């Protein structure tokens, strides 16, 4: 099962890299074309915007998987173990609630814009809000797994929020 999940996240990393490459290439090409020839591709701005949206949302999922999102753990780690678990559970509950709001808000916006399209590419606008739906559902699942690891498998909060040393860019610089 871990092999499948790791493969899925490797795929997400590859998609993120593709979106980044597309975005950089299109923006650079458009800047050069506008500067040298006073013309550009109208569609490239829309594709770059879509690439950026999915890049950020998929990157947020990747960060949530490894607990690398914005999280201030200095106060949490100074608390006693039982209090750490309660606070961590509360944090995960808040994350689930916020992602619930993102999920249903995105779904509502998808329905509102079901028949609208972008001007230059004719890409359906609901595809932009679909990224929010993916983000919300994915992070809810990740948070539920974190809760299960804490409650059922008795993982410590320190284990759940720690970053592996080999993945830490600052650790390799020392």
N, C-alpha and C positions, 0 to 999 in steps of 0.2 A: 504494500500500500504506500509506504514511504517513497518507493521508487517512482510510482505513478505521480504522486504529489510533487516530488522534486522535478520530474520531467515536465509537469505542467508549469511549474514556476520557471524552469529554464526556457520553456516556450514563451512565457510572458516576457522574460528578459530579452529574448530575441526579437519579439514584436516591438518592445520599447526601443531597441537599437535601430530597428527599421524605421519606426516613426521619427526618431531623432535624425537619422540620415536623410530621410525625405524632407523633413522640415528645414534642415540646414541647407541642403542642396537647392530647394526651391526658393528660399529667402535670398540666398547668395546670388543665384541666377537672376532673380527679379531685380535685385539691387544693381547688378552689373548692367542688365538690359536697360533699366531706367536711366542709369548714369551715362552710359555710352550712346544709347540710341533713343532715349526719351520714350521708350515703349517697354511694356512689361506684359506678363501673362496675368490676366484678371483672375483666372482660376487658381493660380498658384497661391494666392493669399488665402483662399478658402481651404485648400488642401493643407497648407502649412498650419492654419488655425485648427483644423480637425486633428492633424497629427499631434499638435501641442496638447490639445485637450486629452486625447487618449494616452499620450505619453505621461502626463501628470497623473491621471486617474489610475493607470496601470502601475505606475511607480509608487503610488500611495498604497496599493494592494501589496506590492512587494515589500514595502517598508513595514506595513502592518503585520505581515507574516513573521518577520524577524524581530518584531517589537522595536523597530528603528524609527518609528514615527516620533513626532514631538512629544516627549515624555520626560518629565523632570523627576528623576528617581532619587535624587539626593535626600529629600525629606522622607520619602517612602522607606528607604533602606535604613534610616535611623530609628524607625519605629520597631516595637516588639513584633515578633513573628505573627502572633494572632491578629494584631492590629493591621499588619502589612497585608494579610490575606483579606481582611474585611475591606480595607481601602482599595486593594487591587480588584476585588469583586465589584465594588461600587464604580470604579473606573471603567471596567468592562461593561457594566450595565449602562452607564452613561454613553459609552461608545455605541452599544447596540441601539439605544434609543435614538441617538443622533443619526446613525446610519439608516434606521427605520424611516426617519424624516426625509433623509436624502433619497432613499429608495422610492418611497411613495410620491415625493415631490417630483422626482425625475419621471416616474411612470405617468403622473398627471400631465407633465409637460410634453411627454411623448404623445399622449392621446390628443392634446390640444393642437399639436403641430403635425399631426399624422399626414396631412395632405399638402403641407408647405414644403418648398424646396429652395435651396440656395440659388442665387441668381446666375452665377457663372457656371457652376458645375452641375446644377440640377440635382445635387445630393439631397436626400430627404433630411429635413431639419430634425426629425425625431431621432436620427442616428447620433446627433450630438448629445441628446439627453439619455440615450441608451448607455453611454459611458457612466453616467451617474447611477443608473440601475445596476450595472455590473459592479461598480465600486461599493455601493451600499450592501448588496447581497453578499459579496465576497468578504467584506470586513465583518459583517454580522456572523458569518460562518467562522471566520478566524477568531473572533471574540468568544464565540460559544466553545470553540476548541480550547481556547485559553482557560475558560472557566472549568471545562471538563478536566483538563490537565491539573488544575489547581485543586479541585474538589475530589474527583474520583481517583486520579493517579497520584495525589498527594505531592505534587511538585511544589518546591518552594518558590516564593515570589522572586527570589534572587535568580533562580534557574530560568524562570519565565522571561525576565527582563534583561538578562545578561546578553552581551554581544560577544560572539566568539572572537578570540584574540587574532586568529589568522585572517578574519574578515575585517578587522579594524585597521583602517589606513594609518591611523596615528600610532598604533602599536608597531607597525613595520618600519616606521620612520625613525624610531628610537634606536 
